[in-house]
Every structure is written in C-alpha cells, then in structure tokens.
C-alpha cells in the first residue's frame, strides 16, 4: 500500500508563498530549480512534505507528447486557471512496476519520467537528488494531478533541522479531493494506492493510505470539516485542502484563523487557493 509522499501547492509567486508559509511557522528549505522550468521550496514533515511550486523558467517547460505526461506543462496550465493545490504525490519503491500494474488494471498511464537536480544541504554543500515518476490520470478528473515518486536520495527530505517548525507541524493527516462526482473515484484511488481500508461518511469516503487519509467528498462534507466552501468547483473533482497535525500551534494561535471542530483553518482566499486545517495533537504523535 502506498502512502502520501508529498503535496504540490502551485502559485504564480513563489517568494510570496515562501513568506506566507514562513509566517505560519513553517521552516522552509532553500529554493530549488528543476531542469524543466519549475522552481520550488520544500517544507519537510515526518513521512511527507509540502512542495511550494511555481513556473520560474517558462521557456524550459516541455509540452505533453503522445504517451508522455509533462509535469511542468500540467502545472503551467493549472496556474493559467488559478493558484492552488495542483497535485498529490504517492510514494513508491518502483515507479516502472507501478505503471505496469496500473496499465494492467485498465488505468491511463504514461511513460516513466526520470530526472535529477541539485539540492543544497544546510552547510551550503550541493547534493544531487534523483527521481523516477509514474503518472496516471482519470478522464473524469482532468485537474486532479496524481503520480507516484521514487526517490533515490530520500534522506534529503527528512533532515532534522528542517523538521523543526515553530507551529509544531509534524505530519499530513488528510488530503481532500472534492467535487460532486469525487466519491465516484473511490475505485480509482484504491487501485492507484493499493489501499484496502476505507469508510463511508455522509457525503464522503475516507481511504486510509500508508501515511494519511485521502477523503473523497462532496462540497457539503468539505464545508462541514473546514467551514468554507471548496475552491475551484469548476475544476470537477479536485484537490481542495489538507490537514496538518501539529504538536503545538505556536504562532498559529496568534493568527486570526477560523475554527471548525478541532481544525484551525486557513482559508483558500488567504492561502493561494488551498484550504489548510491545523489540528493540535498529543506530542507523542
């Protein structure tokens, strides 16, 4: 069974996103640059991470080709519509095996995509990090970005100094895919993740992965959880928000965040098109 490896939060202004998340109490890794036109900054959590992403060199963005999915082109086109939570990434130890298995299950797959880039360690030294990506999509959810990522230097993404956040952020608890037909994607998500554990709630289906829960929900379930309407309903089933477990809210307690149930909520209107819920948990979690 796969887990949630990381979340891609796309915005037109990467520096503004970095400043926003720093103000929320997150520790942010220095900027990185992909060889295909996108730049990023990483927020490392335990078992997963958040990737703040923007198109920084548009001239380097490759187009989609027959049988080949372009990560950069997808995010470029997504950002032509709006900022937001563009893609969810699953973990894998073998991207090519995933593609074969998904294809055998009748899913729409693409050729594997391999790349590397240079990252910077806290002492300023450079390190080469490499990846193999397995893309998949569903015709009923064209703006639901989903792929599996095989890391060749996973230790780069769990460095102790970057796992310390003044807001106590520890893990991603859940990810919400929202739309009138989102619940119809349950079989697809279960096939892609290999998850067997799931439960039905009013207007929602929760699928438990190796790290975190994927919730397929109608708008009313999202509103009940986050206290706001989901962003971008025109996108069909789409990634609308996620919840972070925090060991102590720290500076978040001083911010004017709405509270719905046990979630302190940063609304899409105040966070580049993505709802983020913060939940305080026992320090041992």
C-alpha positions as CSV (number, residue, x, y, z in Angstrom):
1,X,0.0,0.0,0.0
2,X,1.3,3.4,-0.9
3,X,1.4,6.5,1.3
4,X,1.1,10.2,0.6
5,X,4.7,11.2,-0.3
6,X,4.1,14.9,-0.8
7,X,1.7,17.6,-1.9
8,X,2.3,20.2,-4.6
9,X,1.0,23.6,-3.9
10,X,1.2,25.8,-7.0
11,X,1.4,29.5,-7.1
12,X,2.3,32.3,-9.5
13,X,4.6,34.0,-6.9
14,X,7.0,31.5,-5.2
15,X,8.5,34.2,-3.0
16,X,5.1,35.3,-1.7
17,X,4.2,31.6,-1.0
18,X,7.5,31.2,0.9
19,X,6.8,34.3,3.0
20,X,3.3,33.2,3.7
21,X,4.3,29.7,5.0
22,X,7.2,31.1,7.0
23,X,4.7,33.4,8.7
24,X,2.7,30.4,9.6
25,X,5.6,28.9,11.5
26,X,7.0,26.5,8.9
27,X,10.7,26.1,8.4
28,X,11.4,26.2,4.6
29,X,14.3,24.7,2.7
30,X,16.1,27.0,0.3
31,X,14.7,27.3,-3.2
32,X,15.4,24.6,-5.8
33,X,15.2,24.6,-9.6
34,X,14.0,21.8,-11.9
35,X,15.6,21.3,-15.3
36,X,12.1,21.6,-16.9
37,X,11.2,25.2,-16.0
38,X,9.6,24.9,-12.5
39,X,11.2,26.1,-9.2
40,X,10.2,25.0,-5.7
41,X,10.7,25.3,-2.0
42,X,10.2,22.3,0.3
43,X,8.6,22.1,3.8
44,X,9.7,18.8,5.3
45,X,7.4,16.9,7.6
46,X,7.6,13.4,9.0
47,X,7.0,10.9,6.2
48,X,5.9,13.5,3.8
49,X,6.5,17.1,2.7
50,X,4.8,20.1,1.1
51,X,6.2,21.4,-2.2
52,X,5.7,25.1,-3.0
53,X,5.9,25.3,-6.7
54,X,5.9,27.9,-9.5
55,X,6.9,28.1,-13.1
56,X,10.1,30.1,-13.0
57,X,11.6,29.5,-16.5
58,X,8.6,29.1,-18.8
59,X,10.9,28.7,-21.9
60,X,12.1,25.4,-20.5
61,X,8.7,23.8,-20.0
62,X,8.3,20.8,-22.3
63,X,4.9,20.1,-23.8
64,X,2.8,17.0,-23.3
65,X,3.5,14.4,-26.0
66,X,1.8,11.2,-27.0
67,X,2.4,8.8,-24.2
68,X,4.4,11.3,-22.2
69,X,3.0,13.4,-19.4
70,X,4.7,16.8,-18.7
71,X,4.7,17.7,-15.0
72,X,5.7,21.3,-15.8
73,X,3.1,21.8,-18.5
74,X,0.4,20.5,-16.3
75,X,1.3,23.0,-13.5
76,X,1.8,25.8,-16.0
77,X,-1.7,25.2,-17.4
78,X,-3.1,24.8,-13.9
79,X,-1.7,28.2,-13.0
80,X,-3.3,29.8,-16.0
81,X,-6.6,29.0,-14.3
82,X,-5.7,29.8,-10.7
83,X,-3.3,29.2,-7.8
84,X,-4.0,26.1,-5.7
85,X,-3.3,22.5,-4.6
86,X,-2.4,21.1,-8.0
87,X,-1.0,17.6,-7.4
88,X,-0.9,14.8,-4.8
89,X,2.2,12.5,-4.9
90,X,2.3,8.9,-3.7
91,X,5.4,7.1,-2.5
92,X,6.8,4.1,-4.4
93,X,9.9,1.9,-4.5
94,X,9.5,1.1,-8.2
95,X,7.8,3.6,-10.5
96,X,8.1,1.4,-13.5
97,X,6.3,-1.5,-11.8
98,X,3.5,0.9,-10.8
99,X,3.0,1.9,-14.4
100,X,2.8,-1.7,-15.4
101,X,0.3,-2.6,-12.6
102,X,-1.9,0.5,-13.3
103,X,-1.9,-0.2,-17.0
104,X,-2.9,-3.9,-16.4
105,X,-5.8,-2.5,-14.2
106,X,-7.1,-0.5,-17.2
107,X,-5.9,2.9,-16.0
108,X,-4.5,5.7,-18.2
109,X,-0.7,5.6,-17.8
110,X,2.3,7.3,-19.4
111,X,6.0,6.6,-19.9
112,X,8.1,6.9,-16.8
113,X,9.9,10.2,-16.3
114,X,13.4,10.3,-14.7
115,X,15.3,13.4,-13.7
116,X,17.7,14.8,-11.2
117,X,18.5,18.2,-9.8
118,X,20.9,19.8,-7.3
119,X,19.8,20.4,-3.8
120,X,21.6,22.3,-1.1
121,X,22.4,20.9,2.3
122,X,22.2,23.2,5.4
123,X,26.0,23.7,5.4
124,X,25.8,25.0,1.9
125,X,27.2,21.9,0.1
126,X,25.4,20.7,-3.0
127,X,23.8,17.3,-3.3
128,X,22.3,15.5,-6.3
129,X,18.8,14.2,-5.8
130,X,17.1,12.0,-8.4
131,X,13.6,10.7,-9.0
132,X,11.5,8.4,-11.2
133,X,7.9,9.4,-11.7
134,X,4.9,7.3,-12.6
135,X,1.9,9.4,-13.9
136,X,-1.7,8.3,-14.0
137,X,-5.0,10.1,-14.6
138,X,-8.7,9.7,-14.8
139,X,-10.8,11.2,-17.6
140,X,-13.5,12.3,-15.2
141,X,-10.9,14.3,-13.2
142,X,-8.6,16.2,-15.6
143,X,-7.4,18.7,-13.0
144,X,-6.7,16.1,-10.3
145,X,-2.9,15.8,-10.6
146,X,-1.7,12.4,-9.3
147,X,1.6,10.4,-9.6
148,X,4.0,8.2,-7.7
149,X,7.5,9.3,-7.0
150,X,10.5,7.0,-6.5
151,X,13.2,8.9,-4.5
152,X,16.9,8.0,-4.9
153,X,18.0,10.2,-2.0
154,X,15.0,10.1,0.4
155,X,17.2,11.1,3.3
156,X,17.5,14.6,1.8
157,X,13.8,15.1,2.6
158,X,14.0,14.3,6.3
159,X,16.8,16.4,7.7
160,X,16.4,17.1,11.4
161,X,17.0,20.8,11.2
162,X,14.2,21.2,8.6
163,X,11.7,19.0,10.6
164,X,11.6,21.6,13.4
165,X,8.7,24.0,12.9
166,X,7.6,26.7,15.4
167,X,4.0,25.8,14.7
168,X,4.7,22.2,15.8
169,X,3.8,20.8,12.3
170,X,4.6,17.1,12.2
171,X,2.5,15.1,9.6
172,X,-0.1,15.4,6.9
173,X,-3.2,13.9,8.5
174,X,-5.6,14.0,5.5
175,X,-6.0,15.2,1.9
176,X,-9.4,16.2,0.5
177,X,-10.5,15.7,-3.1
178,X,-13.8,17.5,-3.6
179,X,-16.5,17.6,-6.3
180,X,-20.0,16.4,-7.0
181,X,-18.5,13.2,-8.5
182,X,-15.5,12.9,-6.2
183,X,-16.9,9.8,-4.5
184,X,-17.2,8.1,-7.8
185,X,-13.3,8.0,-7.9
186,X,-13.1,5.6,-4.9
187,X,-12.2,2.6,-7.0
188,X,-9.6,4.6,-9.0
189,X,-7.9,5.9,-5.8
190,X,-8.0,2.5,-4.2
191,X,-6.4,0.9,-7.3
192,X,-3.7,3.6,-7.5
193,X,-2.8,3.5,-3.8
194,X,-3.4,-0.2,-3.2
195,X,-5.4,0.7,-0.1
196,X,-8.0,-1.7,1.3
197,X,-9.1,0.2,4.3
198,X,-11.9,2.7,3.7
199,X,-15.0,4.0,5.4
200,X,-18.1,5.9,4.2
201,X,-19.3,9.1,5.9
202,X,-22.2,11.4,5.0
203,X,-21.2,12.8,1.6
204,X,-17.6,11.4,1.8
205,X,-15.5,8.3,1.5
206,X,-12.2,8.1,3.5
207,X,-9.4,5.9,2.2
208,X,-6.6,5.1,4.6
209,X,-3.1,5.1,3.0
210,X,0.2,4.2,4.5
211,X,0.6,7.8,5.5
212,X,-2.5,9.8,5.9
213,X,-6.1,9.6,4.7
214,X,-7.5,10.6,1.3
215,X,-11.0,11.9,1.6
216,X,-13.3,11.9,-1.5
217,X,-16.0,14.4,-0.7
218,X,-18.9,16.4,-1.9
219,X,-18.9,20.1,-1.1
220,X,-21.1,19.8,2.0
221,X,-18.7,17.4,3.7
222,X,-15.8,19.7,3.0
223,X,-17.7,22.7,4.3
224,X,-18.5,20.8,7.5
225,X,-14.8,19.9,8.0
226,X,-13.2,23.2,7.0
227,X,-16.0,25.8,7.5
228,X,-15.6,27.2,4.0
229,X,-16.8,26.4,0.5
230,X,-14.3,24.4,-1.5
231,X,-12.2,26.4,-4.0
232,X,-12.3,25.9,-7.8
233,X,-15.6,23.9,-8.2
234,X,-15.2,24.5,-12.0
235,X,-12.3,22.0,-11.9
236,X,-14.5,19.0,-11.2
237,X,-13.1,16.5,-8.7
238,X,-10.0,18.4,-7.5
239,X,-7.6,18.7,-4.6
240,X,-9.1,21.3,-2.3
241,X,-7.3,21.2,1.0
242,X,-5.4,19.2,3.6
243,X,-4.9,18.9,7.4
244,X,-1.6,19.1,9.2
245,X,-1.1,17.6,12.7
246,X,0.8,20.0,15.0
247,X,2.4,19.1,18.3
248,X,1.8,22.7,19.5
249,X,0.2,25.5,17.5
250,X,2.8,28.1,18.4
251,X,2.4,31.2,16.3
252,X,-0.7,29.8,14.7
253,X,-2.5,30.5,18.0
254,X,-1.9,34.2,17.4
255,X,-3.3,34.3,13.9
256,X,-7.0,35.1,13.1
257,X,-7.7,31.5,11.9
258,X,-11.3,30.3,11.8
259,X,-12.0,27.2,13.9
260,X,-14.3,24.4,12.8
261,X,-14.4,21.4,15.1
262,X,-10.8,20.8,16.1
263,X,-9.4,22.4,12.9
264,X,-7.9,25.8,12.9
265,X,-8.5,26.7,9.2
266,X,-6.5,28.9,6.8
267,X,-9.0,29.6,4.0
268,X,-8.3,29.3,0.3
269,X,-8.8,33.0,-0.1
270,X,-5.9,33.7,2.3
271,X,-3.7,30.9,1.1
272,X,-3.2,30.8,-2.6
273,X,-6.3,28.8,-3.4
274,X,-5.8,26.0,-0.8
275,X,-7.5,25.3,2.5
276,X,-5.2,24.1,5.3
277,X,-6.5,22.8,8.6
278,X,-4.2,22.7,11.6
279,X,-5.0,20.2,14.3
280,X,-3.2,20.1,17.7
281,X,-2.2,16.6,18.7
282,X,-0.5,14.9,21.6
283,X,3.2,15.5,21.4
284,X,3.9,11.8,21.1
285,X,2.0,11.6,17.7
